[in-house]
Amino acid sequence: MKTAFFVSLFTFTLLYIYLLIKRVQATHAELAVDELREQRND
């Protein structure tokens, strides 16, 4: 039972880190798009 728990804990931790990285990348992309839109409107 401990093995299954720790495998699950490790897997969900990796999933959380992966999703966090993707969220940061999406935020950076959104900021870049906003910056480009501002440059185009100037």
C-alpha positions in Angstrom: 0.0 0.0 0.0 2.8 2.4 0.8 4.4 1.8 -2.6 1.1 2.6 -4.4 0.8 5.8 -2.3 4.3 7.0 -3.0 4.1 6.2 -6.7 0.8 8.2 -6.9 2.2 11.0 -4.9 5.3 11.2 -7.2 3.1 11.0 -10.3 0.7 13.7 -9.2 3.7 15.9 -8.2 5.1 15.6 -11.7 1.8 16.3 -13.2 1.4 19.5 -11.0 4.9 20.7 -12.0 4.2 20.0 -15.7 0.9 21.9 -15.6 2.5 24.8 -13.7 5.2 25.1 -16.4 2.6 25.1 -19.1 0.6 27.8 -17.3 3.7 30.0 -17.0 4.4 29.5 -20.7 0.9 30.4 -21.6 1.1 33.6 -19.5 4.4 34.5 -21.2 2.8 33.9 -24.6 -0.2 36.0 -23.6 2.0 38.9 -22.6 3.9 38.7 -25.8 0.7 38.8 -27.8 -0.5 41.9 -25.8 2.9 43.5 -26.5 2.6 42.9 -30.2 -0.9 44.2 -30.3 0.2 47.4 -28.6 3.1 47.8 -31.0 0.7 47.4 -34.0 -1.7 49.9 -32.6 1.0 52.6 -32.1 
